[in-house]
Amino acid sequence: MHPAAAQHPGGRVRSVVPARAGARDRAARARRRTPRAAAASRSVGAGARERGSGGAARSGDGSAPRAPARQRRLPPLPRTSRAPPRELGARRARGRGDLLSRDRSRARRHVRGPAAAPPCNRAPAMLTLTAPLGLLALGAVLGVLALHLLRVHRRRRTAAALWLFDTARRSAEGGRQPRPPVRSLSLLFELLAATLGALGVAGLALDRPAARPLVLVLDRSYSMQAVLSPGESVLDRARAAARALLAEQGRGVRLTVIGTGDPPEVLLSAERATGAVDTALERWRAALAYHDPQPALELALSVAGTQGRVVFFTDRAPDSTPAGVELRTLGRPLDNTAVLAAFRTEDPDAPSGERLLVTLEHWGAEPRTVRCAVRALAANGPSEPLLVRELSLRPGEPAELSLPMPRMPVPLEVALDPDALPFDDRAIAPPPVPRVVRYRIAAPVTLTAALAIDRALEAAGARPATEQSGADLVVAAGAAPPLAPWSTAIVLHAVHTPEGRVLPPYLAASDEPVMRGVRFDDVAWPVAALALPGAALLEAEGGIALISAEPERRPGDPWRLHLQFAPRYEGPEGSRDWPVWIANVCEGAAERLPGFAREHVRTGELVLWRSREPIERPLTLLGPEGERLEAQPQGRLASWRPTLPGLYRLAGGDDRAQIVVQPTDPRESGSLASPATTAATSRQKRPLQRQADASAEPGVEPLWPWLALGALLLVWGDWFVLERNARRGAQP
């Protein structure tokens, strides 16, 4: 069969051929059927000429021509029987010179091109049933009809006396009999209420169109607060760009807003309402130090799925971004000067006994002269400048200041003249809080004298404890005595008859802070076949542990260090690294003291509070601008993550229990001078495996609340109709 053949509605199969070929076939069949028809099959043009001459033409024998036999016209081809448009056009092009005007008109009339496809509009909302078995509840409709069919119909009868009713036949005597129901609003309301209830049980729902996931990733680094023009920062421009993007997308999106950080923060989760978007954008605080945005971008790609869209708003493009992330960079290069650090230390050599250490740095194309002022932060605000210095800073060269200051119990503020990024133009230096480690010697004097451990502890800044229970560092022999939480112990394991000496080099765990800068490669260590508990921090060839540490099983457990040595032979005490190792131990013990772990942290970093006793109630950290951070305790440990710079203190605690959150990070402040302002400069990483998002599939919106409301209204209408009829029947 020809490829353009189509099924005829009558059941026959007809092929579509060119119009001229069809005319020839019909003429040949007519000539074969009858000679009269053959004589009438002359050309159409000759017949036209004869008709045009008024019928004067004659036949060859001089007689009048015979009337042409009326040809049988075939019905036109149906529209479905048509050739493809390209093939039909090619055939017309080949035979256009031979076709007459009538043939061409027939071909155009009988063989038409394909009908235009209807416009592809959005599919209308469809109804579905989530629990089809609930349609069995439609039996309640039959129950309502049965009650109305079998109800007792009592007629009002009027009689002159009661004794005349004895012979009257009543319908109730034969019981309930089926009768046609009375057409009333009560019946209609009850049937509709039963139907709506059955549809609600069956889970009638409306198909919810699939929402396109749109994930906005917001950069929360403090460089977003750079001022581009008077009254407009990069953060303000990013908020306006986010609102414009949402207005362009319309309501058919499922929005998620994620803020960068470590870890990332979800500011808005899968919302369709536009009212919550403004709240999420207002919660966007750009106050974090330098951090990697990759965790937030990977989280956004996992939320968006395969059909979603991820847009990253930042002031500069990162070094690399995953494939599928759209970058909206809104910053430009700006000069910046920042206060990198400000600390106060006790200095006996200073006339006032205290010294302020300040570090400044400038980024830009040209040097800059800045004005640095130091003020005291009192309860009523900053005071008059205590000290003012003018400095000339060169780009990329940090400047360190060492300023003698009087002892003051209040924090000091170091401030610079405002520039493009006022966020890092100030820093706060709280009063120094000395961290003194109290030690106690619980080992025999013969062992401690061989190591001269008391002198090493004094040189590291440790002081002897006045009470045994108040010791932060305990030196014991053989086994550690009972220790207080957050304390440290050095347990000495004496080897009186060593089996030999081991020679360096030794394998040291350099990633541990206590072994920082320690090798002991200048001493031969006498050892014996002794297994020290815990993990080895320093071991010799053959896996012989010289120093080890027991792991902490839970927060607050004591930190136990084990050391083996030979009292009668020269060992680790003869090495130049011995006082360094003791100083590292004291520094680790000072970091474990109860209270804040550090007095200076950066925005976004974790703040830890340690307690000797278990914490039984939530602790509150009071910050600037009235910020209150609640922490749920975990045993003897509590933690917060502040995002605003300033001075924080523990509510209900000592006034000295305070920390300073510093915003400044040289990587973040220095990146403002030359940000990448186009997404084309960023390198694309290997594309992540984006999982299909099940929540992006079309869902359903249940209609049972509306069905229940409609059923209740119908029941109330039924009661109202019955009550009204009862009142009318009770009237005389």
C-alpha positions as CSV (number, residue, x, y, z in Angstrom):
1,M,0.0,0.0,0.0
2,H,1.2,3.5,-0.8
3,P,2.5,5.3,2.3
4,A,0.0,8.0,1.9
5,A,-3.0,5.6,1.8
6,A,-5.6,6.0,4.5
7,Q,-8.6,4.0,5.7
8,H,-11.9,5.2,4.0
9,P,-14.8,5.7,6.4
10,G,-16.8,3.1,4.5
11,G,-14.3,0.4,5.0
12,R,-12.5,0.5,1.7
13,V,-8.9,1.4,1.3
14,R,-8.2,4.0,-1.4
15,S,-4.9,5.4,-2.4
16,V,-4.3,9.1,-3.0
17,V,-2.8,9.7,-6.5
18,P,-2.2,12.9,-8.4
19,A,-5.4,14.4,-9.9
20,R,-4.2,14.1,-13.6
21,A,-3.4,10.4,-13.3
22,G,-6.9,9.8,-11.7
23,A,-8.6,11.6,-14.6
24,R,-6.8,9.4,-17.1
25,D,-7.8,6.2,-15.3
26,R,-11.4,7.2,-15.2
27,A,-11.4,8.0,-18.9
28,A,-9.9,4.7,-19.8
29,R,-12.4,2.8,-17.8
30,A,-15.2,4.7,-19.5
31,R,-14.0,3.8,-23.0
32,R,-13.7,0.1,-22.1
33,R,-17.3,0.0,-20.8
34,T,-19.1,1.4,-23.9
35,P,-18.3,2.8,-27.3
36,R,-20.7,5.7,-26.7
37,A,-18.8,6.6,-23.6
38,A,-15.5,6.3,-25.6
39,A,-16.8,8.7,-28.2
40,A,-17.6,11.2,-25.4
41,S,-14.2,11.0,-24.0
42,R,-12.6,13.6,-26.2
43,S,-10.6,16.3,-24.7
44,V,-12.2,18.9,-22.6
45,G,-10.6,21.7,-24.6
46,A,-12.3,20.6,-27.9
47,G,-15.7,20.4,-26.3
48,A,-15.2,23.9,-25.0
49,R,-14.3,25.2,-28.4
50,E,-17.4,23.6,-29.9
51,R,-19.6,25.1,-27.2
52,G,-17.9,28.5,-27.9
53,S,-18.7,28.4,-31.7
54,G,-22.4,28.1,-31.0
55,G,-22.7,24.4,-31.9
56,A,-21.7,24.9,-35.6
57,A,-19.2,22.2,-35.6
58,R,-20.0,19.0,-37.4
59,S,-18.7,15.5,-37.4
60,G,-16.6,14.0,-40.1
61,D,-19.6,12.6,-42.0
62,G,-21.5,15.9,-41.9
63,S,-24.0,14.8,-39.3
64,A,-24.7,16.6,-36.1
65,P,-22.6,15.4,-33.2
66,R,-24.1,13.2,-30.6
67,A,-24.7,14.5,-27.2
68,P,-21.8,13.5,-24.9
69,A,-22.7,10.8,-22.4
70,R,-22.9,12.2,-18.8
71,Q,-19.8,10.9,-17.0
72,R,-20.2,9.5,-13.6
73,R,-18.6,11.7,-11.0
74,L,-16.8,10.0,-8.2
75,P,-17.3,11.3,-4.7
76,P,-14.5,13.5,-3.4
77,L,-11.8,12.0,-1.2
78,P,-12.2,12.4,2.5
79,R,-9.9,14.7,4.4
80,T,-8.3,11.9,6.1
81,S,-7.1,10.4,2.8
82,R,-4.4,12.8,2.0
83,A,-0.7,12.6,1.1
84,P,2.0,14.2,3.2
85,P,2.4,17.9,2.5
86,R,6.0,17.5,1.2
87,E,5.1,14.6,-1.1
88,L,2.0,16.4,-2.4
89,G,3.9,19.6,-3.1
90,A,6.6,17.6,-5.0
91,R,4.0,15.9,-7.2
92,R,2.3,19.2,-7.9
93,A,5.6,20.7,-8.9
94,R,6.4,18.0,-11.3
95,G,3.0,18.0,-13.1
96,R,2.1,21.7,-12.9
97,G,2.8,22.3,-16.5
98,D,0.4,19.5,-17.7
99,L,-2.5,20.1,-15.3
100,L,-5.4,22.2,-16.4
101,S,-6.9,24.9,-14.2
102,R,-9.9,22.7,-13.4
103,D,-7.7,19.7,-12.5
104,R,-5.6,21.9,-10.3
105,S,-8.7,23.2,-8.5
106,R,-10.0,19.7,-8.0
107,A,-6.7,18.6,-6.6
108,R,-6.7,21.5,-4.2
109,R,-10.3,20.9,-3.3
110,H,-10.1,17.1,-2.9
111,V,-6.7,16.8,-1.4
112,R,-6.0,19.2,1.5
113,G,-3.1,19.7,3.7
114,P,-3.0,18.6,7.3
115,A,-5.2,20.5,9.7
116,A,-3.5,23.0,12.0
117,A,-2.8,21.6,15.5
118,P,-4.8,23.2,18.3
119,P,-2.9,25.5,20.6
120,C,-1.2,23.6,23.4
121,N,-2.7,25.2,26.5
122,R,-2.1,24.2,30.0
123,A,-3.9,21.1,31.0
124,P,-7.0,21.9,33.1
125,A,-7.2,20.8,36.7
126,M,-8.5,17.3,37.0
127,L,-10.3,15.5,39.8
128,T,-9.1,12.3,41.3
129,L,-9.9,9.8,44.0
130,T,-7.2,8.9,46.5
131,A,-9.3,6.2,48.1
132,P,-11.7,4.7,45.5
133,L,-13.0,2.1,47.9
134,G,-14.6,4.9,49.7
135,L,-17.2,5.1,47.0
136,L,-18.9,2.2,48.7
137,A,-20.2,4.9,51.1
138,L,-22.6,5.9,48.2
139,G,-24.8,3.1,49.6
140,A,-26.0,5.9,52.0
141,V,-27.8,7.4,49.1
142,L,-29.8,4.2,48.6
143,G,-30.5,4.2,52.3
144,V,-32.0,7.7,52.1
145,L,-34.1,6.7,49.1
146,A,-35.3,3.6,50.9
147,L,-36.4,5.6,54.0
148,H,-38.4,7.9,51.8
149,L,-39.9,5.1,49.8
150,L,-41.0,3.1,52.9
151,R,-42.1,6.0,55.0
152,V,-45.6,6.0,56.4
153,H,-47.8,8.4,54.4
154,R,-50.7,9.5,56.7
155,R,-53.6,11.3,55.2
156,R,-55.7,13.9,56.9
157,R,-59.3,12.6,57.0
158,T,-62.2,14.8,58.1
159,A,-65.2,13.1,59.7
160,A,-68.3,14.3,61.6
161,A,-67.5,12.0,64.6
162,L,-64.8,9.7,65.9
163,W,-66.9,6.6,65.5
164,L,-66.8,7.0,61.7
165,F,-63.1,6.2,61.7
166,D,-63.7,2.5,62.7
167,T,-64.8,1.6,59.2
168,A,-62.1,3.7,57.5
169,R,-59.2,1.8,56.0
170,R,-55.9,3.0,57.1
171,S,-52.6,2.6,55.3
172,A,-50.6,1.9,58.4
173,E,-52.5,-1.3,59.1
174,G,-50.5,-3.3,56.5
175,G,-47.1,-1.9,57.7
176,R,-44.8,0.1,55.6
177,Q,-45.5,-0.1,51.9
178,P,-43.3,1.2,49.1
179,R,-44.7,4.4,47.6
180,P,-43.2,7.0,45.3
181,P,-41.2,9.5,47.5
182,V,-42.5,12.9,48.0
183,R,-40.6,15.5,45.9
184,S,-39.3,17.9,48.4
185,L,-36.3,20.0,49.4
186,S,-35.7,17.7,52.3
187,L,-35.1,14.7,50.0
188,L,-32.8,16.7,47.7
189,F,-30.7,18.0,50.7
190,E,-30.3,14.5,52.2
191,L,-29.3,13.0,48.9
192,L,-26.7,15.7,48.2
193,A,-25.4,15.5,51.8
194,A,-25.0,11.7,51.5
195,T,-23.2,12.1,48.1
196,L,-20.8,14.7,49.4
197,G,-20.0,12.5,52.4
198,A,-19.3,9.5,50.2
199,L,-17.0,11.6,48.0
200,G,-15.2,12.9,51.0
201,V,-14.6,9.3,52.3
202,A,-13.4,8.3,48.8
203,G,-10.8,11.1,48.9
204,L,-11.9,13.4,46.2
205,A,-9.0,15.7,45.4
206,L,-7.9,18.2,42.9
207,D,-4.7,17.7,40.9
208,R,-2.1,20.2,42.0
209,P,0.2,21.3,39.2
210,A,3.8,20.6,39.7
211,A,5.7,23.5,41.1
212,R,9.2,24.2,39.7
213,P,11.8,24.2,42.5
214,L,13.7,27.5,42.8
215,V,16.5,27.7,45.3
216,L,18.1,31.0,46.2
217,V,21.6,30.8,47.8
218,L,22.5,34.0,49.7
219,D,26.2,34.9,50.5
220,R,26.4,35.8,54.2
221,S,30.0,37.0,54.2
222,Y,30.5,40.5,55.6
223,S,31.9,41.8,52.4
224,M,28.3,42.0,51.1
225,Q,28.0,45.1,53.3
226,A,30.3,47.1,51.1
227,V,28.8,50.5,50.1
228,L,28.5,50.9,46.3
229,S,26.8,54.3,46.4
230,P,25.5,56.5,49.1
231,G,22.6,54.6,50.8
232,E,23.1,51.4,48.7
233,S,25.2,48.4,49.6
234,V,25.8,45.1,47.8
235,L,23.4,43.5,50.2
236,D,20.6,46.0,49.3
237,R,21.2,45.4,45.6
238,A,21.1,41.6,46.1
239,R,17.8,41.8,47.9
240,A,16.3,43.9,45.1
241,A,17.6,41.4,42.5
242,A,16.1,38.5,44.4
243,R,12.7,40.2,44.5
244,A,12.9,40.9,40.8
245,L,13.7,37.3,40.1
246,L,10.7,36.1,42.1
247,A,8.4,38.6,40.4
248,E,9.6,37.2,37.1
249,Q,9.1,33.6,38.0
250,G,5.5,34.1,39.2
251,R,3.7,31.9,41.6
252,G,4.4,28.6,39.9
253,V,7.6,27.9,41.9
254,R,8.4,26.2,45.1
255,L,10.9,28.5,46.8
256,T,13.8,27.6,49.1
257,V,16.2,30.1,50.5
258,I,19.6,28.9,51.8
259,G,22.3,31.1,53.5
260,T,26.0,30.2,53.1
261,G,28.0,29.3,56.2
262,D,29.5,26.4,58.1
263,P,27.0,24.7,58.3
264,P,24.6,26.3,55.8
265,E,21.4,27.7,57.2
266,V,18.0,27.2,55.6
267,L,16.2,30.6,55.8
268,L,13.0,29.5,54.0
269,S,12.0,26.0,53.2
270,A,9.7,25.0,50.3
271,E,7.3,27.9,50.5
272,R,4.8,29.0,47.9
273,A,3.5,32.0,49.8
274,T,5.1,35.3,48.8
275,G,4.7,36.9,52.2
276,A,7.4,34.7,53.8
277,V,9.9,35.7,51.1
278,D,10.3,39.2,52.4
279,T,10.8,37.9,55.9
280,A,13.5,35.5,54.7
281,L,15.3,38.3,52.8
282,E,15.2,40.6,55.9
283,R,16.7,37.8,57.9
284,W,19.6,37.7,55.5
285,R,22.5,39.0,57.6
286,A,25.8,39.3,56.0
287,A,28.2,39.2,59.0
288,L,30.2,36.0,58.7
289,A,33.9,35.8,58.1
290,Y,35.5,34.0,55.1
291,H,33.9,30.6,54.5
292,D,33.5,28.2,51.6
293,P,30.1,28.4,49.8
294,Q,30.4,24.9,48.3
295,P,28.4,23.1,51.1
296,A,25.5,25.6,50.6
297,L,25.6,25.2,46.8
298,E,25.6,21.4,47.1
299,L,22.7,21.5,49.5
300,A,20.8,23.7,47.0
301,L,21.4,21.4,44.1
302,S,20.1,18.4,46.2
303,V,17.0,20.4,47.1
304,A,16.4,21.6,43.5
305,G,16.6,18.1,42.0
306,T,16.8,17.6,38.3
307,Q,14.1,20.1,37.3
308,G,14.9,22.9,39.7
309,R,16.9,26.1,39.4
310,V,19.7,27.3,41.7
311,V,20.7,31.0,41.8
312,F,23.6,32.2,43.9
313,F,23.7,35.9,44.9
314,T,27.2,37.1,45.9
315,D,29.5,40.1,45.5
316,R,32.2,38.0,43.7
317,A,32.3,34.7,41.9
318,P,34.0,31.9,43.9
319,D,37.0,30.1,42.5
320,S,34.8,27.1,41.4
321,T,31.1,26.4,41.3
322,P,29.2,23.2,40.6
323,A,27.6,22.8,37.3
324,G,24.0,24.0,37.2
325,V,24.4,27.0,39.5
326,E,23.6,30.5,38.2
327,L,25.8,33.3,39.5
328,R,24.6,36.8,40.2
329,T,27.7,38.8,41.1
330,L,26.8,42.3,42.2
331,G,30.1,43.8,43.6
332,R,32.9,45.8,42.1
333,P,36.6,46.5,43.2
334,L,36.8,48.9,46.1
335,D,39.7,50.0,48.4
336,N,39.4,48.9,52.0
337,T,41.3,49.2,55.3
338,A,40.6,46.9,58.2
339,V,41.4,46.3,61.9
340,L,42.6,42.7,61.8
341,A,43.2,42.2,65.6
342,A,43.1,44.1,68.9
343,F,44.4,42.5,72.1
344,R,45.2,43.7,75.6
345,T,48.0,42.0,77.5
346,E,49.7,42.5,80.9
347,D,53.2,43.9,80.5
348,P,55.2,44.5,83.6
349,D,57.7,46.6,81.6
350,A,55.1,49.1,80.5
351,P,54.6,52.2,82.7
352,S,50.9,51.5,83.2
353,G,51.3,47.7,83.3
354,E,49.1,47.0,80.2
355,R,49.7,47.1,76.5
356,L,47.3,47.2,73.5
357,L,48.3,45.3,70.4
358,V,46.6,46.3,67.1
359,T,47.1,45.0,63.6
360,L,46.0,47.0,60.6
361,E,46.1,46.3,56.8
362,H,45.1,48.2,53.7
363,W,44.1,46.8,50.3
364,G,43.9,48.9,47.2
365,A,45.9,50.5,44.4
366,E,47.4,53.4,46.3
367,P,48.7,53.9,49.8
368,R,46.4,55.5,52.3
369,T,46.8,57.6,55.5
370,V,44.3,56.5,58.2
371,R,43.4,57.9,61.6
372,C,43.2,55.3,64.4
373,A,41.4,56.2,67.6
374,V,41.2,54.3,70.9
375,R,38.1,54.8,73.1
376,A,36.8,53.3,76.3
377,L,33.4,51.5,76.1
378,A,31.5,52.5,79.1
379,A,27.9,51.6,79.9
380,N,26.6,54.8,78.3
381,G,28.6,54.3,75.1
382,P,32.1,55.2,73.8
383,S,33.9,58.0,75.5
384,E,36.3,60.6,74.2
385,P,39.4,59.2,72.4
386,L,42.1,58.1,74.8
387,L,44.7,57.9,72.0
388,V,44.8,58.9,68.3
389,R,47.4,57.9,65.8
390,E,47.8,58.7,62.1
391,L,49.4,56.0,60.0
392,S,50.4,55.7,56.4
393,L,49.6,52.2,55.1
394,R,50.8,50.6,52.0
395,P,48.7,48.0,50.1
396,G,49.3,44.4,51.3
397,E,51.6,45.3,54.2
398,P,50.2,44.7,57.7
399,A,51.0,47.3,60.3
400,E,51.4,46.4,64.0
401,L,51.0,48.8,66.8
402,S,52.0,48.3,70.4
403,L,50.4,51.0,72.5
404,P,50.9,51.3,76.3
405,M,47.5,51.8,77.9
406,P,46.4,52.4,81.5
407,R,44.7,49.5,83.3
408,M,40.9,49.9,82.8
409,P,38.2,47.4,83.8
410,V,36.1,48.3,80.7
411,P,36.7,47.2,77.1
412,L,38.5,49.4,74.6
413,E,37.4,50.1,71.1
414,V,39.8,50.6,68.2
415,A,38.2,52.5,65.3
416,L,39.3,53.8,61.9
417,D,37.9,56.4,59.6
418,P,35.0,55.1,57.5
419,D,35.7,53.6,54.1
420,A,33.9,51.4,51.5
421,L,33.4,48.6,54.1
422,P,32.6,50.1,57.6
423,F,32.0,46.7,59.0
424,D,35.7,45.9,59.6
425,D,36.7,49.5,60.6
426,R,36.4,48.8,64.4
427,A,37.4,46.1,66.9
428,I,36.9,45.6,70.6
429,A,39.6,44.6,73.1
430,P,38.2,43.3,76.4
431,P,40.2,43.4,79.7
432,P,42.7,40.6,79.9
433,V,41.6,37.6,81.9
434,P,44.7,35.6,83.1
435,R,44.4,31.9,82.6
436,V,46.6,30.5,85.4
437,V,47.0,26.7,85.6
438,R,47.2,25.4,89.1
439,Y,49.3,22.2,89.4
440,R,49.8,19.6,92.1
441,I,52.6,17.0,92.4
442,A,51.2,13.6,93.5
443,A,54.3,11.5,92.5
444,P,57.3,10.6,94.6
445,V,59.9,13.3,94.8
446,T,62.6,10.9,93.5
447,L,60.7,10.7,90.2
448,T,59.9,14.4,89.8
449,A,63.4,15.5,90.8
450,A,64.9,13.3,88.0
451,L,62.7,15.1,85.5
452,A,62.8,18.5,87.1
453,I,59.2,18.8,86.2
454,D,58.3,21.4,88.9
455,R,60.8,23.9,87.4
456,A,59.5,23.2,83.9
457,L,56.0,23.9,85.1
458,E,57.0,27.1,86.8
459,A,58.8,28.3,83.6
460,A,55.6,27.6,81.6
461,G,53.5,29.9,83.9
462,A,51.8,27.3,86.1
463,R,51.5,27.9,89.8
464,P,51.1,25.4,92.6
465,A,47.6,24.8,93.9
466,T,46.8,25.8,97.4
467,E,44.1,23.1,97.8
468,Q,44.2,19.5,96.4
469,S,40.7,19.8,95.0
470,G,41.6,23.0,93.1
471,A,44.4,21.6,91.0
472,D,44.0,21.9,87.2
473,L,47.1,19.8,86.4
474,V,48.1,16.8,88.4
475,V,51.4,14.9,88.1
476,A,51.0,11.3,89.3
477,A,53.0,8.0,89.1
478,G,51.7,4.7,87.9
479,A,48.0,5.6,87.9
480,A,46.1,8.9,88.0
481,P,44.2,9.7,91.2
482,P,40.5,10.8,91.0
483,L,40.5,14.0,88.9
484,A,38.0,16.9,88.6
485,P,36.2,17.5,85.4
486,W,38.2,19.4,82.7
487,S,41.4,18.7,84.5
488,T,44.7,17.3,83.1
489,A,47.0,14.6,84.4
490,I,50.6,13.6,83.5
491,V,51.1,10.0,84.6
492,L,54.7,8.9,84.9
493,H,55.7,5.3,84.3
494,A,59.1,4.7,85.8
495,V,61.4,2.0,84.2
496,H,64.0,1.1,86.8
497,T,65.7,-1.6,84.8
498,P,65.5,-0.5,81.1
499,E,66.0,-3.2,78.5
500,G,67.9,-0.8,76.2
501,R,67.9,2.6,74.6
502,V,66.1,3.6,71.4
503,L,67.6,6.1,69.1
504,P,65.9,8.9,67.1
505,P,64.3,9.6,64.8
506,Y,61.0,9.2,66.6
507,L,57.5,9.2,65.0
508,A,55.5,12.1,66.5
509,A,51.8,12.9,66.0
510,S,52.4,16.4,64.7
511,D,48.7,17.1,64.3
512,E,48.2,17.1,68.0
513,P,48.7,20.5,69.7
514,V,50.6,19.0,72.6
515,M,53.3,17.7,70.2
516,R,53.6,21.0,68.2
517,G,57.3,21.8,67.7
518,V,58.5,18.7,69.6
519,R,60.7,15.9,68.1
520,F,63.1,14.8,70.9
521,D,65.6,13.9,68.2
522,D,68.6,14.9,70.4
523,V,68.3,12.2,73.1
524,A,68.5,8.4,73.4
525,W,65.4,7.2,75.3
526,P,65.8,4.3,77.7
527,V,62.8,2.0,77.4
528,A,61.4,-1.3,78.5
529,A,58.6,-3.7,77.3
530,L,55.9,-1.5,78.6
531,A,52.5,-0.9,77.0
532,L,51.2,2.6,77.6
533,P,47.4,3.1,77.6
534,G,45.8,5.2,74.9
535,A,47.0,6.3,71.5
536,A,50.8,6.9,70.9
537,L,51.8,10.5,70.5
538,L,55.6,9.7,70.3
539,E,56.9,6.2,69.4
540,A,60.2,4.7,68.5
541,E,61.1,2.1,65.9
542,G,59.3,-1.1,66.5
543,G,56.1,0.5,67.8
544,I,57.4,1.3,71.3
545,A,55.2,4.1,72.7
546,L,57.1,6.8,74.6
547,I,54.3,9.3,75.1
548,S,50.6,8.4,74.8
549,A,47.2,10.0,75.5
550,E,43.9,8.5,76.5
551,P,40.8,9.6,74.4
552,E,38.0,11.6,76.0
553,R,34.8,9.6,76.0
554,R,32.5,12.4,76.8
555,P,32.9,16.2,77.4
556,G,34.4,17.0,80.7
557,D,36.5,13.8,81.1
558,P,40.0,14.4,82.4
559,W,42.8,14.6,79.8
560,R,45.4,11.9,80.8
561,L,49.0,11.9,79.3
562,H,51.3,8.9,79.9
563,L,55.1,9.1,79.8
564,Q,57.7,6.4,80.4
565,F,61.3,7.2,81.5
566,A,64.2,5.7,83.5
567,P,64.9,7.8,86.7
568,R,68.6,6.6,86.8
569,Y,69.4,7.4,83.2
570,E,69.2,10.5,81.2
571,G,66.0,10.7,79.2
572,P,63.6,13.3,77.9
573,E,64.6,15.8,80.5
574,G,67.9,16.3,78.8
575,S,66.4,17.3,75.5
576,R,65.9,20.9,74.4
577,D,62.3,19.9,73.5
578,W,61.4,19.0,77.1
579,P,60.4,22.5,78.3
580,V,58.5,23.0,75.0
581,W,56.5,19.9,75.6
582,I,55.7,21.0,79.2
583,A,54.6,24.4,77.9
584,N,52.3,22.7,75.4
585,V,50.8,20.6,78.2
586,C,50.2,23.8,80.3
587,E,48.6,25.5,77.3
588,G,46.3,22.6,76.7
589,A,45.4,22.6,80.4
590,A,44.6,26.3,80.2
591,E,42.3,25.9,77.3
592,R,40.4,23.3,79.3
593,L,39.8,25.5,82.2
594,P,36.1,26.1,83.1
595,G,34.5,29.2,81.4
596,F,34.7,30.3,77.9
597,A,37.2,28.4,75.8
598,R,38.4,31.6,74.0
599,E,37.9,35.3,74.6
600,H,38.2,36.2,70.9
601,V,36.2,34.4,68.2
602,R,35.2,35.3,64.7
603,T,31.6,35.7,63.5
604,G,30.0,32.3,62.7
605,E,32.5,30.3,64.9
606,L,31.4,28.1,67.8
607,V,31.6,29.5,71.3
608,L,32.1,26.9,74.1
609,W,31.3,27.3,77.8
610,R,32.7,24.7,80.2
611,S,31.4,24.0,83.7
612,R,32.7,21.9,86.6
613,E,29.2,20.9,87.5
614,P,26.5,19.5,85.2
615,I,24.5,22.3,83.6
616,E,20.8,21.8,84.5
617,R,19.2,24.8,82.8
618,P,19.5,26.6,79.5
619,L,22.2,29.3,79.4
620,T,21.6,32.7,77.7
621,L,24.3,34.7,76.0
622,L,23.6,38.4,75.8
623,G,25.0,40.2,72.8
624,P,24.9,43.6,71.1
625,E,21.6,45.1,69.8
626,G,19.7,43.1,72.4
627,E,20.5,39.8,70.9
628,R,19.8,36.8,73.1
629,L,21.2,33.3,72.2
630,E,19.8,30.3,74.0
631,A,21.9,27.2,74.4
632,Q,20.7,23.7,75.5
633,P,23.3,22.2,77.8
634,Q,25.0,18.9,77.0
635,G,26.3,17.7,80.3
636,R,29.0,20.1,81.4
637,L,29.2,21.9,78.0
638,A,27.1,24.6,76.3
639,S,27.7,26.2,72.9
640,W,26.5,29.1,70.8
641,R,27.2,30.4,67.3
642,P,26.9,34.2,67.2
643,T,26.6,36.0,63.9
644,L,26.8,39.6,65.0
645,P,30.1,41.2,66.0
646,G,30.5,42.8,69.4
647,L,30.8,42.1,73.1
648,Y,28.9,39.1,74.5
649,R,28.5,38.1,78.2
650,L,26.8,35.2,80.0
651,A,23.5,36.1,81.6
652,G,23.6,35.7,85.4
653,G,27.3,35.1,85.4
654,D,30.5,36.9,86.4
655,D,31.1,40.3,84.6
656,R,34.4,38.9,83.5
657,A,32.7,36.0,81.7
658,Q,32.5,37.8,78.4
659,I,33.9,37.3,74.9
660,V,34.4,39.4,71.8
661,V,33.2,38.4,68.4
662,Q,35.5,39.9,65.9
663,P,34.2,40.2,62.3
664,T,37.6,40.8,60.6
665,D,39.2,38.2,58.4
666,P,42.1,39.2,56.1
667,R,40.8,36.9,53.3
668,E,37.4,38.5,53.4
669,S,38.5,42.1,53.8
670,G,41.2,41.7,51.1
671,S,38.9,40.2,48.6
672,L,36.9,43.4,48.3
673,A,39.8,45.1,46.4
674,S,39.6,42.8,43.4
675,P,36.4,40.8,43.3
676,A,35.4,38.6,40.3
677,T,32.4,40.4,39.0
678,T,31.4,38.0,36.2
679,A,30.3,34.4,36.4
680,A,32.4,33.6,33.3
681,T,35.6,33.8,35.4
682,S,34.6,31.0,37.7
683,R,35.7,27.5,36.9
684,Q,33.0,24.8,36.7
685,K,33.6,21.7,38.8
686,R,32.5,18.2,38.0
687,P,28.7,18.2,37.9
688,L,27.1,16.7,40.9
689,Q,24.7,13.8,40.6
690,R,21.4,15.6,41.1
691,Q,18.6,13.3,42.4
692,A,15.0,13.6,41.2
693,D,12.9,15.6,43.6
694,A,9.8,13.6,44.5
695,S,8.1,16.7,45.9
696,A,8.4,18.4,42.5
697,E,6.0,15.9,41.0
698,P,2.3,16.8,40.6
699,G,0.4,16.4,43.8
700,V,-3.2,16.6,44.9
701,E,-5.1,19.1,46.9
702,P,-7.7,17.3,49.1
703,L,-11.2,18.6,48.9
704,W,-12.7,16.9,52.0
705,P,-12.8,20.1,54.1
706,W,-15.0,21.7,51.5
707,L,-17.1,18.6,51.1
708,A,-17.6,18.3,54.9
709,L,-18.6,22.0,55.0
710,G,-21.1,21.5,52.2
711,A,-22.6,18.4,53.8
712,L,-23.0,20.3,57.1
713,L,-24.8,23.1,55.3
714,L,-27.1,20.7,53.6
715,V,-28.0,18.9,56.9
716,W,-28.7,22.3,58.4
717,G,-30.9,23.1,55.3
718,D,-32.8,19.8,55.7
719,W,-33.4,20.6,59.4
720,F,-34.6,24.1,58.5
721,V,-37.0,22.8,55.9
722,L,-38.5,20.1,58.2
723,E,-38.8,22.6,61.0
724,R,-40.6,25.1,58.8
725,N,-43.0,22.4,57.5
726,A,-43.7,21.3,61.1
727,R,-44.6,24.8,62.1
728,R,-46.9,25.2,59.2
729,G,-48.7,21.9,59.9
730,A,-49.2,22.9,63.6
731,Q,-51.0,26.1,62.7
732,P,-54.9,25.8,62.9
